[in-house]
Amino acid sequence: MKIGIVGLGYWGPNLVRNFSGNESVKEVIGCDLQEGRLKFIQARFPHVSLTKSFDDLLKQNCDAYVIATPVDLHYSFAKRVLESGRHVWVEKPFTANTKQAIELIELSEKKNVNIFVDHTFVYTGAVRKIKELVDGGKLGDIIYFDSVRVNLGLFQHDVNVIWDLAPHDLSIMDYVISGKKAIGVCANGIANFYNHENIAYISVYFDNNCFAHFHVNWTSPVKIRRMLIGGTKKMLMFDDMENSEKIKVYDSGIEMNNKEKINEALVQYRIGDMHSPKVNQTEALSLGVSEFIDSINKGRKPLTNAEDGLKVVKILEAAEKSIKAKGKMIEIN
Ligand SMILES: NC(=O)c1ccc[n+]([C@@H]2O[C@H](COP(=O)([O-])OP(=O)(O)OC[C@H]3O[C@@H](n4cnc5c(N)ncnc54)[C@H](O)[C@@H]3O)[C@@H](O)[C@H]2O)c1
């Protein structure tokens, strides 16, 4: 396969390395407006041919294109790729709004080509293991999802902290508890320095006994990447800053008898053992690249497809609306 990659900034070089390392990929062509980024890639990946112009990249007739530019360009670049009848990989978040996402989905169906959305965490060993535990019923019914992703982050010029950081956690949630339907979002946040929020708190309500909360912050002195997932049988903590024990499963829970007569109800706490399952260490991006290529070869939808991208964008959009309305609940249809 011949792959064209546009956007060789922070994330692009990882894509160049992983596509170049895939045995089905015979040629990679990179594209960036900035001379400095082209020189950076040339020095590290001398086999990659380079261009400054996206128009020129499209003329190279690649089998698939990868969009790793800032978010505000995802839609227009992906649209042009789809119009040319080629498959497209779009970085997270899929698009800047739901309207764009729906239009791209319709176009891909018309052209019969694939859209892969890079929800990278879905391909990590830790998230795969969490999914396995949840699907296997080990945690029971999932009742909450509580996530913190904070650090002294790189301020983005085109998006706020929600669009930058929350796609990771929202895509993990969507993958892990795919059976539950989000129905509404409330969010609060503040823009301390310029017109984009640098701190935000997002609550997601579901149509059944489940609730999710996300804290994202570019102005934290410490880096935290931690999630708690509570089930009716067991609970787990996913700490991505841990090297060896990323997941800890706690045999802890609460049982309440006599729910009808609340005054007489007895809460029973169960505090049992903790165990830390082994997780696969293969680089997530290389598994994502294999999945994209395999989905193209087999003519099937990839695991992280445009519909998954749309679900995440719907929550991001609702969260942004809610912040503007001082935390008002925004329904998701
Ligand atoms: N999947 C992940 O884990 C992950 C991690 C980081 C970033 N991302 C996503 O990757 C995308 C890029 O993020 P980044 O942090 O690398 O941004 P970045 O700003 O570091 O890089 C973007 C690059 O795109 C180039 N570019 C801009 N307009 C262009 C144009 N018209 N033609 C050609 N090149 C152009 C810029 O020159 C820049 O080098 C974003 O969508 C971001 O959300 C994903």
The ligand as an SDF file (V2000), in Angstrom:
LIG
                    3D

 44 48  0  0  0  0  0  0  0  0999 V2000
   -4.1350    9.8620   18.7990 N   0  0  0  0  0  0  0  0  0  0  0  0
   -3.4210   10.5110   19.6920 C   0  0  0  0  0  0  0  0  0  0  0  0
   -3.0730    9.9850   20.7460 O   0  0  0  0  0  0  0  0  0  0  0  0
   -3.0260   11.9240   19.4030 C   0  0  0  0  0  0  0  0  0  0  0  0
   -1.9970   12.5390   20.1240 C   0  0  0  0  0  0  0  0  0  0  0  0
   -1.6770   13.8590   19.8070 C   0  0  0  0  0  0  0  0  0  0  0  0
   -2.3640   14.5410   18.8080 C   0  0  0  0  0  0  0  0  0  0  0  0
   -3.3650   13.8910   18.1510 N   0  0  0  0  0  0  0  0  0  0  0  0
   -4.1290   14.5880   17.0930 C   0  0  0  0  0  0  0  0  0  0  0  0
   -3.2800   14.7580   15.9690 O   0  0  0  0  0  0  0  0  0  0  0  0
   -3.5990   15.9760   15.2950 C   0  0  0  0  0  0  0  0  0  0  0  0
   -2.3340   16.8330   15.2100 C   0  0  0  0  0  0  0  0  0  0  0  0
   -1.9290   17.1500   16.5290 O   0  0  0  0  0  0  0  0  0  0  0  0
   -0.4250   17.6020   16.8230 P   0  0  0  0  0  0  0  0  0  0  0  0
   -0.3270   17.7060   18.3060 O   0  0  0  0  0  0  0  0  0  0  0  0
    0.5250   16.7560   16.0740 O   0  0  0  0  0  0  0  0  0  0  0  0
   -0.4620   19.0740   16.1910 O   0  0  0  0  0  0  0  0  0  0  0  0
    0.7790   19.9380   15.6620 P   0  0  0  0  0  0  0  0  0  0  0  0
    0.3100   21.3390   15.6160 O   0  0  0  0  0  0  0  0  0  0  0  0
    2.0170   19.6030   16.4470 O   0  0  0  0  0  0  0  0  0  0  0  0
    1.0090   19.4050   14.1800 O   0  0  0  0  0  0  0  0  0  0  0  0
    0.1310   19.6900   13.1380 C   0  0  0  0  0  0  0  0  0  0  0  0
    0.9660   19.8410   11.8670 C   0  0  0  0  0  0  0  0  0  0  0  0
    0.0550   20.0580   10.7680 O   0  0  0  0  0  0  0  0  0  0  0  0
    0.7070   20.9480    9.8660 C   0  0  0  0  0  0  0  0  0  0  0  0
   -0.2850   21.6140    9.0030 N   0  0  0  0  0  0  0  0  0  0  0  0
   -1.1800   22.5450    9.3520 C   0  0  0  0  0  0  0  0  0  0  0  0
   -1.8990   22.9400    8.2680 N   0  0  0  0  0  0  0  0  0  0  0  0
   -1.4080   22.2480    7.2190 C   0  0  0  0  0  0  0  0  0  0  0  0
   -1.7210   22.2240    5.8300 C   0  0  0  0  0  0  0  0  0  0  0  0
   -2.6950   23.0150    5.3200 N   0  0  0  0  0  0  0  0  0  0  0  0
   -1.0230   21.3860    5.0420 N   0  0  0  0  0  0  0  0  0  0  0  0
   -0.0390   20.6140    5.5380 C   0  0  0  0  0  0  0  0  0  0  0  0
    0.3100   20.5960    6.8610 N   0  0  0  0  0  0  0  0  0  0  0  0
   -0.3620   21.4060    7.6810 C   0  0  0  0  0  0  0  0  0  0  0  0
    1.4260   21.9330   10.7850 C   0  0  0  0  0  0  0  0  0  0  0  0
    2.4700   22.5980   10.0870 O   0  0  0  0  0  0  0  0  0  0  0  0
    1.9210   21.0260   11.8960 C   0  0  0  0  0  0  0  0  0  0  0  0
    3.2430   20.5920   11.6750 O   0  0  0  0  0  0  0  0  0  0  0  0
   -4.7130   16.6250   16.1130 C   0  0  0  0  0  0  0  0  0  0  0  0
   -5.9440   16.2700   15.5540 O   0  0  0  0  0  0  0  0  0  0  0  0
   -4.5810   15.9850   17.4890 C   0  0  0  0  0  0  0  0  0  0  0  0
   -5.7950   15.9450   18.1980 O   0  0  0  0  0  0  0  0  0  0  0  0
   -3.6930   12.6070   18.4020 C   0  0  0  0  0  0  0  0  0  0  0  0
  1  2  1  0
  2  3  2  0
  2  4  1  0
  4  5  1  0
  4 44  2  0
  5  6  2  0
  6  7  1  0
  7  8  2  0
  8  9  1  0
  8 44  1  0
  9 10  1  0
  9 42  1  0
 10 11  1  0
 11 12  1  0
 11 40  1  0
 12 13  1  0
 13 14  1  0
 14 15  2  0
 14 16  1  0
 14 17  1  0
 17 18  1  0
 18 19  2  0
 18 20  1  0
 18 21  1  0
 21 22  1  0
 22 23  1  0
 23 24  1  0
 23 38  1  0
 24 25  1  0
 25 26  1  0
 25 36  1  0
 26 27  1  0
 26 35  1  0
 27 28  2  0
 28 29  1  0
 29 30  1  0
 29 35  2  0
 30 31  1  0
 30 32  2  0
 32 33  1  0
 33 34  2  0
 34 35  1  0
 36 37  1  0
 36 38  1  0
 38 39  1  0
 40 41  1  0
 40 42  1  0
 42 43  1  0
M  CHG  2   8   1  16  -1
M  END
$$$$
